[in-house]
Amino acid sequence: MKPLLISIVGLSFLLGGCAAAEPTISQHKTDQIAAENRRQSQAAQDKAQDTSAAKKSGQQYQADNDHITSATNAAAAVKQVLNDPKQQLIHAVPTINQDGRGRHYYQVDAYHQLSNGQRGHLLQSYFVYPDGRITTKQLTS
């Protein structure tokens, strides 16, 4: 009976020692992991908001000219931000317009250029604001 009792006591010490040797994560490491999780979560939220904003306002460009005063200047600004596309005809609507926020803009349309040099189908409309901001969707509110 004594050898059995010694074996049980020895086994309990052995198991107790295994539990004590179990790896633990320090509070500092736990805080680092939590901070990284928060950062990744915030980054995902920011990316989703950026995507939502892009859908709402379209692509955004900024022309070198930040004082656009005519439809001709607006067309030149669109050519500049598009790196002077060769297969497109850029046409500025000659009148100034007003968006839903009361801000003035010029509309510039880009058309596919046909092989005979004529204007093809509409590719994209650009809305050029006097401060040089260019969007592919008109701001409505």
The first five atom37 places (N, CA, C, CB, O) and aatype in JSON, in Angstrom:
{
  "aatype": [12, 11, 14, 10, 10, 9, 15, 9, 19, 7, 10, 15, 13, 10, 10, 7, 7, 4, 0, 0, 0, 6, 14, 16, 9, 15, 5, 8, 11, 16, 3, 5, 9, 0, 0, 6, 2, 1, 1, 5, 15, 5, 0, 0, 5, 3, 11, 0, 5, 3, 16, 15, 0, 0, 11, 11, 15, 7, 5, 5, 18, 5, 0, 3, 2, 3, 8, 9, 16, 15, 0, 16, 2, 0, 0, 0, 0, 19, 11, 5, 19, 10, 2, 3, 14, 11, 5, 5, 10, 9, 8, 0, 19, 14, 16, 9, 2, 5, 3, 7, 1, 7, 1, 8, 18, 18, 5, 19, 3, 0, 18, 8, 5, 10, 15, 2, 7, 5, 1, 7, 8, 10, 10, 5, 15, 18, 13, 19, 18, 14, 3, 7, 1, 9, 16, 16, 11, 5, 10, 16, 15],
  "atom_mask": [
    [1, 1, 1, 1, 1],
    [1, 1, 1, 1, 1],
    [1, 1, 1, 1, 1],
    [1, 1, 1, 1, 1],
    [1, 1, 1, 1, 1],
    [1, 1, 1, 1, 1],
    [1, 1, 1, 1, 1],
    [1, 1, 1, 1, 1],
    [1, 1, 1, 1, 1],
    [1, 1, 1, 0, 1],
    [1, 1, 1, 1, 1],
    [1, 1, 1, 1, 1],
    [1, 1, 1, 1, 1],
    [1, 1, 1, 1, 1],
    [1, 1, 1, 1, 1],
    [1, 1, 1, 0, 1],
    [1, 1, 1, 0, 1],
    [1, 1, 1, 1, 1],
    [1, 1, 1, 1, 1],
    [1, 1, 1, 1, 1],
    [1, 1, 1, 1, 1],
    [1, 1, 1, 1, 1],
    [1, 1, 1, 1, 1],
    [1, 1, 1, 1, 1],
    [1, 1, 1, 1, 1],
    [1, 1, 1, 1, 1],
    [1, 1, 1, 1, 1],
    [1, 1, 1, 1, 1],
    [1, 1, 1, 1, 1],
    [1, 1, 1, 1, 1],
    [1, 1, 1, 1, 1],
    [1, 1, 1, 1, 1],
    [1, 1, 1, 1, 1],
    [1, 1, 1, 1, 1],
    [1, 1, 1, 1, 1],
    [1, 1, 1, 1, 1],
    [1, 1, 1, 1, 1],
    [1, 1, 1, 1, 1],
    [1, 1, 1, 1, 1],
    [1, 1, 1, 1, 1],
    [1, 1, 1, 1, 1],
    [1, 1, 1, 1, 1],
    [1, 1, 1, 1, 1],
    [1, 1, 1, 1, 1],
    [1, 1, 1, 1, 1],
    [1, 1, 1, 1, 1],
    [1, 1, 1, 1, 1],
    [1, 1, 1, 1, 1],
    [1, 1, 1, 1, 1],
    [1, 1, 1, 1, 1],
    [1, 1, 1, 1, 1],
    [1, 1, 1, 1, 1],
    [1, 1, 1, 1, 1],
    [1, 1, 1, 1, 1],
    [1, 1, 1, 1, 1],
    [1, 1, 1, 1, 1],
    [1, 1, 1, 1, 1],
    [1, 1, 1, 0, 1],
    [1, 1, 1, 1, 1],
    [1, 1, 1, 1, 1],
    [1, 1, 1, 1, 1],
    [1, 1, 1, 1, 1],
    [1, 1, 1, 1, 1],
    [1, 1, 1, 1, 1],
    [1, 1, 1, 1, 1],
    [1, 1, 1, 1, 1],
    [1, 1, 1, 1, 1],
    [1, 1, 1, 1, 1],
    [1, 1, 1, 1, 1],
    [1, 1, 1, 1, 1],
    [1, 1, 1, 1, 1],
    [1, 1, 1, 1, 1],
    [1, 1, 1, 1, 1],
    [1, 1, 1, 1, 1],
    [1, 1, 1, 1, 1],
    [1, 1, 1, 1, 1],
    [1, 1, 1, 1, 1],
    [1, 1, 1, 1, 1],
    [1, 1, 1, 1, 1],
    [1, 1, 1, 1, 1],
    [1, 1, 1, 1, 1],
    [1, 1, 1, 1, 1],
    [1, 1, 1, 1, 1],
    [1, 1, 1, 1, 1],
    [1, 1, 1, 1, 1],
    [1, 1, 1, 1, 1],
    [1, 1, 1, 1, 1],
    [1, 1, 1, 1, 1],
    [1, 1, 1, 1, 1],
    [1, 1, 1, 1, 1],
    [1, 1, 1, 1, 1],
    [1, 1, 1, 1, 1],
    [1, 1, 1, 1, 1],
    [1, 1, 1, 1, 1],
    [1, 1, 1, 1, 1],
    [1, 1, 1, 1, 1],
    [1, 1, 1, 1, 1],
    [1, 1, 1, 1, 1],
    [1, 1, 1, 1, 1],
    [1, 1, 1, 0, 1],
    [1, 1, 1, 1, 1],
    [1, 1, 1, 0, 1],
    [1, 1, 1, 1, 1],
    [1, 1, 1, 1, 1],
    [1, 1, 1, 1, 1],
    [1, 1, 1, 1, 1],
    [1, 1, 1, 1, 1],
    [1, 1, 1, 1, 1],
    [1, 1, 1, 1, 1],
    [1, 1, 1, 1, 1],
    [1, 1, 1, 1, 1],
    [1, 1, 1, 1, 1],
    [1, 1, 1, 1, 1],
    [1, 1, 1, 1, 1],
    [1, 1, 1, 1, 1],
    [1, 1, 1, 1, 1],
    [1, 1, 1, 0, 1],
    [1, 1, 1, 1, 1],
    [1, 1, 1, 1, 1],
    [1, 1, 1, 0, 1],
    [1, 1, 1, 1, 1],
    [1, 1, 1, 1, 1],
    [1, 1, 1, 1, 1],
    [1, 1, 1, 1, 1],
    [1, 1, 1, 1, 1],
    [1, 1, 1, 1, 1],
    [1, 1, 1, 1, 1],
    [1, 1, 1, 1, 1],
    [1, 1, 1, 1, 1],
    [1, 1, 1, 1, 1],
    [1, 1, 1, 1, 1],
    [1, 1, 1, 0, 1],
    [1, 1, 1, 1, 1],
    [1, 1, 1, 1, 1],
    [1, 1, 1, 1, 1],
    [1, 1, 1, 1, 1],
    [1, 1, 1, 1, 1],
    [1, 1, 1, 1, 1],
    [1, 1, 1, 1, 1],
    [1, 1, 1, 1, 1],
    [1, 1, 1, 1, 1]
  ],
  "atom_positions": [
    [[0.81, -1.17, 0.0], [0.0, 0.0, 0.0], [0.86, 1.25, 0.0], [-0.93, -0.01, 1.18], [0.52, 2.23, -0.66]],
    [[1.98, 1.24, 0.72], [2.86, 2.38, 0.77], [3.38, 2.74, -0.62], [4.02, 2.11, 1.71], [3.4, 3.92, -0.96]],
    [[3.8, 1.78, -1.45], [4.29, 2.16, -2.76], [3.2, 2.83, -3.61], [4.84, 0.94, -3.49], [3.48, 3.74, -4.39]],
    [[1.95, 2.37, -3.45], [0.85, 2.96, -4.19], [0.61, 4.4, -3.72], [-0.42, 2.12, -4.03], [0.37, 5.28, -4.53]],
    [[0.67, 4.63, -2.41], [0.48, 5.95, -1.84], [1.6, 6.88, -2.29], [0.43, 5.88, -0.3], [1.34, 8.04, -2.62]],
    [[2.81, 6.39, -2.31], [3.94, 7.2, -2.76], [3.77, 7.53, -4.25], [5.28, 6.46, -2.52], [4.07, 8.65, -4.66]],
    [[3.29, 6.59, -5.04], [3.08, 6.83, -6.47], [2.0, 7.89, -6.69], [2.68, 5.52, -7.17], [2.15, 8.74, -7.56]],
    [[0.92, 7.84, -5.91], [-0.16, 8.82, -6.04], [0.33, 10.2, -5.65], [-1.37, 8.42, -5.18], [0.06, 11.18, -6.33]],
    [[1.07, 10.27, -4.52], [1.61, 11.55, -4.07], [2.61, 12.08, -5.11], [2.28, 11.41, -2.67], [2.6, 13.27, -5.41]],
    [[3.46, 11.23, -5.63], [4.44, 11.64, -6.64], [3.76, 12.11, -7.93], [0.0, 0.0, 0.0], [4.2, 13.08, -8.56]],
    [[2.69, 11.42, -8.3], [1.95, 11.8, -9.5], [1.27, 13.15, -9.31], [0.91, 10.73, -9.84], [1.23, 13.97, -10.23]],
    [[0.73, 13.39, -8.12], [0.07, 14.68, -7.88], [1.09, 15.82, -7.91], [-0.66, 14.67, -6.52], [0.78, 16.9, -8.42]],
    [[2.32, 15.59, -7.37], [3.36, 16.62, -7.45], [3.77, 16.85, -8.91], [4.59, 16.21, -6.61], [3.99, 17.99, -9.34]],
    [[3.85, 15.77, -9.65], [4.25, 15.87, -11.05], [3.21, 16.66, -11.84], [4.44, 14.48, -11.65], [3.56, 17.54, -12.63]],
    [[1.93, 16.35, -11.65], [0.87, 17.07, -12.34], [0.8, 18.52, -11.88], [-0.48, 16.38, -12.12], [0.57, 19.42, -12.68]],
    [[0.99, 18.75, -10.61], [0.99, 20.12, -10.07], [2.12, 20.93, -10.67], [0.0, 0.0, 0.0], [1.96, 22.11, -10.96]],
    [[3.27, 20.3, -10.85], [4.41, 20.98, -11.46], [4.15, 21.32, -12.92], [0.0, 0.0, 0.0], [4.61, 22.35, -13.39]],
    [[3.41, 20.47, -13.65], [3.09, 20.73, -15.06], [2.17, 21.93, -15.17], [2.43, 19.49, -15.7], [2.33, 22.76, -16.07]],
    [[1.24, 22.03, -14.27], [0.3, 23.15, -14.3], [1.03, 24.45, -14.01], [-0.84, 22.94, -13.3], [0.71, 25.49, -14.6]],
    [[2.0, 24.41, -13.13], [2.74, 25.62, -12.78], [3.66, 26.04, -13.92], [3.54, 25.4, -11.51], [3.98, 27.22, -14.04]],
    [[4.1, 25.1, -14.75], [5.02, 25.4, -15.84], [4.28, 25.83, -17.11], [5.89, 24.19, -16.12], [4.92, 26.07, -18.14]],
    [[2.96, 25.93, -17.06], [2.14, 26.32, -18.2], [2.52, 27.74, -18.66], [0.64, 26.23, -17.85], [2.67, 28.62, -17.82]],
    [[2.66, 27.97, -19.97], [3.07, 29.3, -20.43], [1.97, 30.34, -20.18], [3.42, 29.26, -21.92], [0.78, 30.04, -20.28]],
    [[2.4, 31.54, -19.85], [1.45, 32.63, -19.61], [1.86, 33.82, -20.46], [1.4, 33.01, -18.1], [3.01, 33.93, -20.89]],
    [[0.92, 34.71, -20.71], [1.18, 35.93, -21.45], [1.21, 37.07, -20.45], [0.11, 36.17, -22.58], [0.31, 37.21, -19.63]],
    [[2.25, 37.86, -20.54], [2.37, 38.98, -19.61], [1.3, 40.02, -19.91], [3.79, 39.61, -19.68], [0.74, 40.05, -21.01]],
    [[1.03, 40.86, -18.96], [0.05, 41.93, -19.15], [0.5, 42.88, -20.25], [-0.17, 42.71, -17.83], [-0.32, 43.38, -21.03]],
    [[1.81, 43.13, -20.32], [2.35, 44.0, -21.37], [2.06, 43.43, -22.76], [3.86, 44.19, -21.18], [1.65, 44.16, -23.66]],
    [[2.28, 42.12, -22.93], [2.04, 41.46, -24.21], [0.54, 41.47, -24.53], [2.58, 40.02, -24.19], [0.16, 41.68, -25.68]],
    [[-0.29, 41.24, -23.53], [-1.74, 41.29, -23.72], [-2.17, 42.67, -24.19], [-2.47, 40.92, -22.41], [-3.01, 42.79, -25.09]],
    [[-1.61, 43.71, -23.6], [-1.93, 45.09, -23.99], [-1.47, 45.36, -25.42], [-1.27, 46.09, -23.02], [-2.17, 46.03, -26.18]],
    [[-0.3, 44.84, -25.8], [0.2, 45.02, -27.17], [-0.74, 44.35, -28.18], [1.62, 44.44, -27.3], [-1.06, 44.94, -29.22]],
    [[-1.17, 43.14, -27.87], [-2.07, 42.41, -28.76], [-3.39, 43.15, -28.9], [-2.31, 40.98, -28.25], [-3.92, 43.29, -30.0]],
    [[-3.93, 43.63, -27.79], [-5.19, 44.37, -27.81], [-5.06, 45.66, -28.61], [-5.65, 44.68, -26.39], [-5.96, 46.02, -29.37]],
    [[-3.93, 46.36, -28.45], [-3.71, 47.6, -29.2], [-3.61, 47.31, -30.7], [-2.42, 48.31, -28.71], [-4.16, 48.06, -31.51]],
    [[-2.93, 46.25, -31.06], [-2.81, 45.88, -32.48], [-4.18, 45.5, -33.05], [-1.82, 44.71, -32.65], [-4.49, 45.86, -34.19]],
    [[-4.99, 44.78, -32.29], [-6.34, 44.43, -32.74], [-7.19, 45.68, -32.95], [-7.01, 43.49, -31.72], [-7.93, 45.77, -33.93]],
    [[-7.08, 46.66, -32.03], [-7.82, 47.91, -32.18], [-7.34, 48.67, -33.41], [-7.66, 48.78, -30.92], [-8.16, 49.23, -34.15]],
    [[-6.03, 48.69, -33.64], [-5.48, 49.38, -34.8], [-5.99, 48.75, -36.1], [-3.95, 49.35, -34.77], [-6.38, 49.46, -37.02]],
    [[-5.97, 47.43, -36.17], [-6.45, 46.74, -37.37], [-7.94, 46.96, -37.59], [-6.16, 45.24, -37.27], [-8.39, 47.14, -38.72]],
    [[-8.69, 46.96, -36.52], [-10.13, 47.21, -36.62], [-10.39, 48.63, -37.12], [-10.81, 47.0, -35.25], [-11.26, 48.83, -37.97]],
    [[-9.66, 49.61, -36.6], [-9.82, 51.01, -37.02], [-9.4, 51.17, -38.48], [-8.99, 51.95, -36.13], [-10.05, 51.9, -39.23]],
    [[-8.33, 50.5, -38.87], [-7.88, 50.57, -40.27], [-8.95, 50.01, -41.21], [-6.56, 49.81, -40.45], [-9.18, 50.56, -42.28]],
    [[-9.59, 48.91, -40.8], [-10.65, 48.33, -41.63], [-11.85, 49.28, -41.72], [-11.1, 46.97, -41.05], [-12.45, 49.41, -42.78]],
    [[-12.19, 49.93, -40.61], [-13.29, 50.89, -40.62], [-12.95, 52.09, -41.51], [-13.61, 51.37, -39.19], [-13.8, 52.55, -42.27]],
    [[-11.73, 52.59, -41.42], [-11.29, 53.72, -42.25], [-11.34, 53.37, -43.73], [-9.87, 54.15, -41.86], [-11.77, 54.18, -44.55]],
    [[-10.91, 52.16, -44.06], [-10.92, 51.72, -45.46], [-12.36, 51.64, -45.97], [-10.22, 50.35, -45.62], [-12.64, 52.04, -47.1]],
    [[-13.26, 51.14, -45.15], [-14.67, 51.05, -45.54], [-15.27, 52.44, -45.74], [-15.48, 50.28, -44.48], [-16.04, 52.65, -46.67]],
    [[-14.91, 53.4, -44.88], [-15.39, 54.77, -45.04], [-14.83, 55.41, -46.29], [-15.04, 55.6, -43.81], [-15.54, 56.15, -46.98]],
    [[-13.56, 55.16, -46.61], [-12.96, 55.7, -47.82], [-13.66, 55.16, -49.07], [-11.46, 55.37, -47.87], [-13.92, 55.89, -50.02]],
    [[-13.96, 53.87, -49.05], [-14.65, 53.25, -50.17], [-16.04, 53.84, -50.33], [-14.74, 51.73, -49.99], [-16.48, 54.12, -51.45]],
    [[-16.72, 54.04, -49.22], [-18.06, 54.64, -49.25], [-18.0, 56.06, -49.79], [-18.68, 54.63, -47.84], [-18.84, 56.46, -50.58]],
    [[-17.0, 56.83, -49.36], [-16.86, 58.21, -49.84], [-16.54, 58.24, -51.31], [-15.77, 58.93, -49.06], [-17.04, 59.1, -52.03]],
    [[-15.72, 57.31, -51.79], [-15.38, 57.27, -53.21], [-16.62, 56.96, -54.05], [-14.29, 56.21, -53.47], [-16.79, 57.51, -55.13]],
    [[-17.48, 56.08, -53.55], [-18.72, 55.77, -54.27], [-19.61, 57.01, -54.33], [-19.46, 54.6, -53.6], [-20.27, 57.26, -55.34]],
    [[-19.64, 57.76, -53.25], [-20.51, 58.93, -53.16], [-19.99, 60.09, -54.01], [-20.64, 59.37, -51.72], [-20.77, 60.74, -54.71]],
    [[-18.71, 60.35, -53.96], [-18.17, 61.54, -54.62], [-17.32, 61.22, -55.84], [-17.35, 62.33, -53.65], [-16.83, 62.15, -56.49]],
    [[-17.13, 59.96, -56.18], [-16.35, 59.6, -57.35], [-14.86, 59.76, -57.11], [0.0, 0.0, 0.0], [-14.41, 59.99, -55.98]],
    [[-14.1, 59.62, -58.19], [-12.65, 59.78, -58.08], [-12.34, 61.25, -57.86], [-11.93, 59.24, -59.34], [-13.04, 62.14, -58.35]],
    [[-11.29, 61.5, -57.12], [-10.88, 62.86, -56.79], [-9.52, 63.15, -57.42], [-10.84, 63.08, -55.25], [-8.61, 62.33, -57.35]],
    [[-9.41, 64.31, -58.02], [-8.14, 64.75, -58.59], [-7.88, 66.18, -58.1], [-8.15, 64.69, -60.16], [-8.8, 66.86, -57.65]],
    [[-6.65, 66.6, -58.19], [-6.29, 67.98, -57.88], [-5.4, 68.49, -58.99], [-5.59, 68.09, -56.49], [-4.31, 67.97, -59.23]],
    [[-5.88, 69.52, -59.67], [-5.1, 70.11, -60.77], [-3.99, 70.97, -60.22], [-6.01, 70.94, -61.7], [-4.06, 71.46, -59.1]],
    [[-2.95, 71.14, -61.02], [-1.86, 72.05, -60.63], [-2.37, 73.48, -60.54], [-0.69, 71.97, -61.63], [-1.94, 74.24, -59.67]],
    [[-3.28, 73.85, -61.43], [-3.87, 75.19, -61.44], [-4.95, 75.25, -60.36], [-4.46, 75.55, -62.85], [-5.93, 74.51, -60.43]],
    [[-4.78, 76.11, -59.38], [-5.78, 76.2, -58.3], [-6.6, 77.49, -58.42], [-5.08, 76.15, -56.93], [-7.19, 77.95, -57.44]],
    [[-6.64, 78.06, -59.63], [-7.43, 79.27, -59.87], [-8.03, 79.16, -61.28], [-6.56, 80.58, -59.73], [-7.62, 79.86, -62.2]],
    [[-9.01, 78.26, -61.42], [-9.62, 78.0, -62.71], [-10.75, 78.99, -62.93], [-10.14, 76.53, -62.8], [-11.7, 79.05, -62.14]],
    [[-10.64, 79.77, -64.01], [-11.6, 80.85, -64.24], [-12.37, 80.72, -65.54], [-10.89, 82.16, -64.22], [-13.14, 81.61, -65.89]],
    [[-12.16, 79.63, -66.28], [-12.89, 79.46, -67.54], [-13.03, 77.99, -67.88], [-12.18, 80.21, -68.68], [-12.35, 77.13, -67.32]],
    [[-13.92, 77.72, -68.82], [-14.11, 76.34, -69.29], [-12.85, 75.83, -69.97], [-15.31, 76.26, -70.26], [-12.52, 74.65, -69.87]],
    [[-12.14, 76.71, -70.66], [-10.88, 76.33, -71.31], [-9.85, 75.9, -70.27], [-10.33, 77.49, -72.16], [-9.16, 74.9, -70.46]],
    [[-9.74, 76.66, -69.17], [-8.83, 76.28, -68.08], [-9.25, 74.95, -67.47], [-8.8, 77.38, -66.99], [-8.41, 74.14, -67.1]],
    [[-10.55, 74.73, -67.35], [-11.06, 73.48, -66.77], [-10.68, 72.3, -67.66], [-12.6, 73.55, -66.6], [-10.25, 71.26, -67.15]],
    [[-10.82, 72.45, -68.98], [-10.44, 71.37, -69.91], [-8.95, 71.09, -69.81], [-10.82, 71.74, -71.36], [-8.53, 69.93, -69.81]],
    [[-8.15, 72.16, -69.71], [-6.69, 71.97, -69.58], [-6.35, 71.26, -68.28], [-5.97, 73.34, -69.64], [-5.43, 70.44, -68.24]],
    [[-7.09, 71.55, -67.2], [-6.85, 70.9, -65.92], [-7.16, 69.41, -66.0], [-7.69, 71.55, -64.81], [-6.43, 68.59, -65.45]],
    [[-8.25, 69.06, -66.69], [-8.6, 67.63, -66.84], [-7.52, 66.93, -67.67], [-9.99, 67.47, -67.52], [-7.1, 65.83, -67.32]],
    [[-7.07, 67.54, -68.74], [-5.99, 66.94, -69.54], [-4.75, 66.73, -68.67], [-5.65, 67.84, -70.75], [-4.08, 65.7, -68.78]],
    [[-4.46, 67.7, -67.82], [-3.27, 67.6, -66.96], [-3.37, 66.44, -65.98], [-3.07, 68.91, -66.18], [-2.41, 65.67, -65.84]],
    [[-4.51, 66.28, -65.31], [-4.61, 65.2, -64.31], [-4.72, 63.83, -64.97], [-5.83, 65.43, -63.41], [-4.39, 62.82, -64.36]],
    [[-5.17, 63.79, -66.23], [-5.25, 62.52, -66.96], [-3.99, 62.24, -67.76], [-6.46, 62.52, -67.89], [-3.93, 61.27, -68.52]],
    [[-2.98, 63.08, -67.61], [-1.7, 62.93, -68.32], [-1.88, 63.0, -69.83], [-1.05, 61.61, -67.95], [-1.29, 62.21, -70.57]],
    [[-2.68, 63.95, -70.28], [-2.9, 64.25, -71.7], [-3.19, 62.99, -72.51], [-1.67, 64.96, -72.28], [-2.36, 62.57, -73.32]],
    [[-4.35, 62.39, -72.31], [-4.68, 61.14, -72.99], [-4.78, 61.32, -74.51], [-6.0, 60.58, -72.46], [-5.35, 62.31, -74.98]],
    [[-4.23, 60.4, -75.28], [-4.18, 60.5, -76.74], [-5.45, 59.96, -77.4], [-2.97, 59.75, -77.26], [-5.8, 60.43, -78.49]],
    [[-6.12, 59.01, -76.8], [-7.29, 58.39, -77.41], [-8.6, 59.0, -76.92], [-7.29, 56.91, -77.12], [-9.67, 58.41, -77.08]],
    [[-8.52, 60.19, -76.33], [-9.72, 60.85, -75.82], [-9.79, 62.28, -76.34], [-9.75, 60.83, -74.28], [-8.77, 62.95, -76.5]],
    [[-11.01, 62.72, -76.58], [-11.26, 64.12, -76.9], [-11.86, 64.76, -75.65], [-12.21, 64.27, -78.14], [-12.84, 64.26, -75.11]],
    [[-11.28, 65.83, -75.21], [-11.75, 66.53, -74.01], [-12.55, 67.74, -74.47], [-10.54, 66.97, -73.09], [-12.08, 68.57, -75.25]],
    [[-13.78, 67.84, -73.98], [-14.67, 68.92, -74.38], [-15.25, 69.57, -73.12], [-15.82, 68.4, -75.32], [-15.86, 68.9, -72.29]],
    [[-15.04, 70.87, -73.0], [-15.58, 71.61, -71.86], [-16.93, 72.19, -72.22], [-14.62, 72.73, -71.41], [-17.1, 72.78, -73.29]],
    [[-17.91, 72.04, -71.33], [-19.2, 72.7, -71.49], [-18.94, 74.18, -71.21], [-20.32, 72.09, -70.52], [-18.37, 74.51, -70.17]],
    [[-19.34, 75.09, -72.12], [-18.91, 76.49, -72.01], [-19.53, 77.3, -70.87], [-19.22, 77.17, -73.27], [-19.09, 78.42, -70.62]],
    [[-20.51, 76.78, -70.19], [-21.14, 77.56, -69.11], [-20.71, 77.03, -67.75], [-22.67, 77.53, -69.23], [-20.38, 75.85, -67.6]],
    [[-20.72, 77.91, -66.76], [-20.43, 77.5, -65.38], [-21.72, 77.03, -64.74], [-19.78, 78.67, -64.56], [-22.79, 77.58, -65.01]],
    [[-21.64, 76.03, -63.91], [-22.81, 75.44, -63.26], [-22.68, 75.58, -61.75], [-22.98, 73.95, -63.66], [-21.65, 76.03, -61.24]],
    [[-23.73, 75.18, -61.04], [-23.73, 75.23, -59.59], [-24.2, 73.89, -59.05], [-24.64, 76.39, -59.07], [-25.22, 73.36, -59.49]],
    [[-23.45, 73.33, -58.08], [-23.82, 72.03, -57.52], [-24.84, 72.19, -56.39], [-22.58, 71.29, -57.0], [-25.29, 73.3, -56.1]],
    [[-25.2, 71.08, -55.78], [-26.19, 71.08, -54.71], [-25.76, 71.83, -53.46], [0.0, 0.0, 0.0], [-26.6, 72.18, -52.63]],
    [[-24.48, 72.09, -53.32], [-23.96, 72.83, -52.17], [-23.81, 74.32, -52.48], [-22.62, 72.26, -51.73], [-23.37, 75.09, -51.63]],
    [[-24.17, 74.71, -53.7], [-24.06, 76.11, -54.08], [-22.69, 76.5, -54.6], [0.0, 0.0, 0.0], [-22.42, 77.69, -54.8]],
    [[-21.82, 75.55, -54.84], [-20.48, 75.83, -55.34], [-20.48, 75.76, -56.86], [-19.45, 74.83, -54.75], [-21.15, 74.92, -57.46]],
    [[-19.73, 76.64, -57.49], [-19.63, 76.67, -58.94], [-18.63, 75.64, -59.44], [-19.24, 78.07, -59.42], [-17.65, 75.33, -58.78]],
    [[-18.91, 75.12, -60.63], [-18.01, 74.17, -61.26], [-18.18, 74.24, -62.78], [-18.28, 72.73, -60.74], [-19.19, 74.73, -63.28]],
    [[-17.18, 73.75, -63.47], [-17.22, 73.59, -64.92], [-17.33, 72.1, -65.21], [-15.97, 74.22, -65.62], [-16.68, 71.29, -64.55]],
    [[-18.15, 71.75, -66.19], [-18.25, 70.35, -66.59], [-17.36, 70.13, -67.81], [-19.73, 69.95, -66.89], [-17.41, 70.89, -68.78]],
    [[-16.56, 69.09, -67.74], [-15.68, 68.73, -68.84], [-15.96, 67.26, -69.16], [-14.15, 68.97, -68.49], [-15.9, 66.4, -68.28]],
    [[-16.26, 66.98, -70.41], [-16.57, 65.62, -70.84], [-15.42, 65.04, -71.64], [-17.87, 65.59, -71.67], [-14.8, 65.72, -72.46]],
    [[-15.14, 63.78, -71.39], [-14.1, 63.05, -72.13], [-14.8, 62.03, -73.03], [-13.07, 62.36, -71.16], [-15.59, 61.21, -72.56]],
    [[-14.49, 62.09, -74.31], [-15.08, 61.19, -75.3], [-13.99, 60.31, -75.91], [-15.82, 61.99, -76.4], [-12.83, 60.7, -75.99]],
    [[-14.4, 59.12, -76.32], [-13.49, 58.24, -77.05], [-13.22, 58.87, -78.42], [-14.09, 56.78, -77.21], [-14.15, 59.33, -79.08]],
    [[-11.97, 58.9, -78.83], [-11.63, 59.46, -80.14], [-11.62, 58.35, -81.17], [-10.24, 60.18, -80.1], [-10.9, 57.36, -81.02]],
    [[-12.43, 58.51, -82.2], [-12.51, 57.52, -83.27], [-11.28, 57.61, -84.16], [-13.8, 57.71, -84.09], [-10.55, 58.6, -84.11]],
    [[-11.05, 56.6, -84.96], [-9.86, 56.57, -85.82], [-9.85, 57.72, -86.83], [-9.78, 55.23, -86.55], [-8.78, 58.12, -87.29]],
    [[-11.03, 58.24, -87.19], [-11.08, 59.37, -88.12], [-10.96, 60.72, -87.4], [-12.38, 59.32, -88.92], [-11.1, 61.77, -88.03]],
    [[-10.71, 60.69, -86.1], [-10.53, 61.92, -85.33], [-11.82, 62.49, -84.77], [0.0, 0.0, 0.0], [-11.79, 63.49, -84.05]],
    [[-12.95, 61.87, -85.09], [-14.24, 62.35, -84.61], [-14.49, 61.87, -83.19], [-15.36, 61.89, -85.54], [-13.82, 60.98, -82.67]],
    [[-15.5, 62.5, -82.58], [-15.88, 62.18, -81.21], [-16.74, 60.93, -81.19], [-16.63, 63.36, -80.56], [-17.72, 60.81, -81.93]],
    [[-16.36, 59.99, -80.33], [-17.11, 58.75, -80.15], [-18.02, 58.84, -78.93], [0.0, 0.0, 0.0], [-18.58, 59.89, -78.63]],
    [[-18.15, 57.73, -78.23], [-19.04, 57.68, -77.07], [-18.41, 58.38, -75.85], [-19.37, 56.21, -76.72], [-17.2, 58.51, -75.73]],
    [[-19.29, 58.84, -74.96], [-18.86, 59.53, -73.74], [-18.18, 58.53, -72.81], [-20.07, 60.2, -73.03], [-18.74, 57.47, -72.52]],
    [[-16.99, 58.87, -72.36], [-16.26, 58.01, -71.42], [-16.51, 58.43, -69.98], [-14.76, 58.05, -71.73], [-16.77, 57.59, -69.12]],
    [[-16.42, 59.75, -69.71], [-16.52, 60.22, -68.33], [-16.79, 61.72, -68.34], [-15.22, 59.89, -67.54], [-16.3, 62.45, -69.2]],
    [[-17.58, 62.16, -67.38], [-17.75, 63.59, -67.14], [-16.95, 63.96, -65.9], [-19.26, 63.97, -66.96], [-16.94, 63.23, -64.92]],
    [[-16.28, 65.1, -65.97], [-15.49, 65.6, -64.85], [-16.08, 66.93, -64.41], [-13.98, 65.75, -65.24], [-16.5, 67.74, -65.25]],
    [[-16.11, 67.16, -63.11], [-16.64, 68.39, -62.55], [-15.47, 69.13, -61.92], [-17.79, 68.11, -61.51], [-14.9, 68.69, -60.93]],
    [[-15.13, 70.27, -62.52], [-13.92, 71.01, -62.17], [-14.32, 72.25, -61.38], [-13.1, 71.39, -63.43], [-15.05, 73.1, -61.89]],
    [[-13.83, 72.34, -60.16], [-14.13, 73.48, -59.28], [-13.04, 74.53, -59.42], [-14.27, 73.02, -57.81], [-11.91, 74.2, -59.76]],
    [[-13.38, 75.79, -59.17], [-12.39, 76.88, -59.35], [-11.09, 76.7, -58.57], [-13.01, 78.17, -58.96], [-10.06, 77.24, -58.97]],
    [[-11.13, 75.96, -57.45], [-9.91, 75.76, -56.67], [-9.03, 74.62, -57.19], [-10.28, 75.49, -55.23], [-8.01, 74.29, -56.59]],
    [[-9.43, 74.01, -58.33], [-8.63, 72.96, -58.93], [-9.06, 71.55, -58.57], [0.0, 0.0, 0.0], [-8.5, 70.58, -59.08]],
    [[-10.05, 71.42, -57.69], [-10.55, 70.07, -57.37], [-11.35, 69.55, -58.55], [-11.44, 70.09, -56.07], [-12.13, 70.28, -59.17]],
    [[-11.14, 68.29, -58.87], [-11.85, 67.65, -59.96], [-12.44, 66.36, -59.43], [-10.92, 67.39, -61.18], [-11.74, 65.57, -58.81]],
    [[-13.74, 66.15, -59.68], [-14.4, 64.92, -59.25], [-15.08, 64.28, -60.45], [-15.43, 65.2, -58.11], [-15.32, 64.93, -61.47]],
    [[-15.39, 63.0, -60.32], [-16.1, 62.31, -61.39], [-17.57, 62.16, -61.08], [-15.48, 60.94, -61.62], [-18.33, 61.59, -61.87]],
    [[-17.99, 62.67, -59.93], [-19.41, 62.71, -59.59], [-19.73, 64.1, -59.09], [-19.77, 61.64, -58.54], [-18.97, 64.69, -58.33]],
    [[-20.86, 64.6, -59.51], [-21.29, 65.93, -59.08], [-21.7, 65.87, -57.61], [-22.46, 66.45, -59.95], [-22.44, 64.97, -57.21]],
    [[-21.23, 66.83, -56.82], [-21.63, 66.91, -55.41], [-23.06, 67.42, -55.36], [-20.67, 67.83, -54.59], [-23.36, 68.49, -55.9]],
    [[-23.94, 66.66, -54.71], [-25.35, 67.04, -54.71], [-25.79, 67.68, -53.41], [-26.19, 65.84, -54.99], [-26.77, 68.42, -53.39]],
    [[-25.1, 67.41, -52.35], [-25.51, 68.03, -51.09], [-24.32, 68.22, -50.18], [-26.58, 67.19, -50.38], [-24.46, 68.73, -49.07]]
  ]
}
